[in-house]
Amino acid sequence: MSEDVLYKSNRQKKIEERQALQLDALIAKRNKEAEDRWTAAQIQAAGFQSVLDYAVEQFNEHKEELEAEMVTKTEEMIEARQEEIKNYLLSEKDKYLESIGIQAD
């Protein structure tokens, strides 16, 4: 005898519909949580960038008062912080895309 069901009762149909709705709700919830995390990461990165921009502005205003070695080290630190912000955002974007089922390149 075959395992395939040729006829489903109304009760079975309702159970399957309810399970499909529950699955859709779980997927929507997971996607909402991923989107909220991605939004929070973007806001956090914007805050980091804002602080860095202010620091760079202050540095540029007083740059001529500093020794050449200090200017070089500070510029290296600025570049490093900029790279950290970029890497943070890329990492969070990859996590977001992965959690909603899109494979990042």
C-alpha positions in Angstrom: 0.0 0.0 0.0 1.3 3.4 -0.9 2.3 6.1 1.7 0.8 8.9 -0.4 -2.4 10.2 0.9 -5.0 10.6 -1.8 -7.6 12.2 0.4 -7.2 14.6 3.3 -9.9 15.2 5.8 -11.0 18.8 6.6 -9.4 18.4 10.0 -6.0 17.5 8.4 -6.3 20.4 6.0 -6.9 22.8 8.9 -4.0 21.4 10.8 -1.7 21.9 7.8 -3.0 25.4 7.3 -2.4 26.3 10.9 1.1 24.9 10.8 1.8 26.9 7.6 0.6 30.1 9.3 2.8 29.3 12.4 5.8 28.8 10.2 5.1 32.0 8.3 4.8 33.9 11.6 8.1 32.4 12.8 9.9 33.4 9.6 8.4 36.9 9.8 9.5 37.2 13.4 13.1 36.1 12.6 13.3 38.5 9.7 12.0 41.3 11.9 14.6 40.6 14.5 17.4 40.5 11.9 16.2 43.8 10.4 16.1 45.4 13.9 19.7 44.2 14.6 20.9 45.5 11.2 19.2 48.9 11.9 20.8 49.1 15.3 24.2 48.2 13.9 23.9 51.0 11.3 22.9 53.5 14.0 25.8 52.4 16.1 28.2 52.7 13.2 26.9 56.1 12.4 27.5 57.1 16.0 31.1 55.8 15.8 31.6 57.7 12.6 30.2 60.9 14.1 32.6 60.7 17.0 35.5 60.0 14.7 34.5 62.8 12.4 34.5 65.2 15.3 37.9 64.0 16.5 39.3 64.4 12.9 37.9 67.9 12.8 39.6 68.8 16.1 42.8 67.1 14.9 42.9 69.0 11.7 42.3 72.3 13.5 45.3 71.8 15.8 47.5 69.6 13.5 50.1 72.3 12.9 50.8 72.5 16.7 51.8 68.8 16.8 55.1 67.2 16.1 55.4 65.3 12.7 55.6 62.0 14.5 52.4 62.6 16.4 50.6 63.7 13.3 51.6 60.5 11.5 50.6 58.3 14.4 47.3 60.1 14.7 46.6 59.8 11.0 47.3 56.0 11.2 44.9 55.7 14.2 42.2 57.6 12.2 42.6 55.2 9.3 42.5 52.2 11.6 39.3 53.4 13.3 37.8 54.1 9.9 38.7 50.5 8.8 37.2 49.1 12.0 33.9 50.9 11.4 33.8 49.6 7.8 34.6 46.1 8.9 32.0 46.2 11.7 29.3 47.3 9.2 30.3 44.7 6.6 30.3 42.0 9.3 26.8 43.0 10.5 25.5 43.2 7.0 26.7 39.7 6.3 25.0 38.5 9.5 21.8 40.2 8.5 21.9 38.8 5.0 22.6 35.3 6.3 19.8 35.5 8.9 17.3 36.3 6.2 18.5 33.6 3.9 20.6 35.6 1.4 24.1 34.4 0.9 26.6 37.3 0.8 29.4 37.3 -1.7 
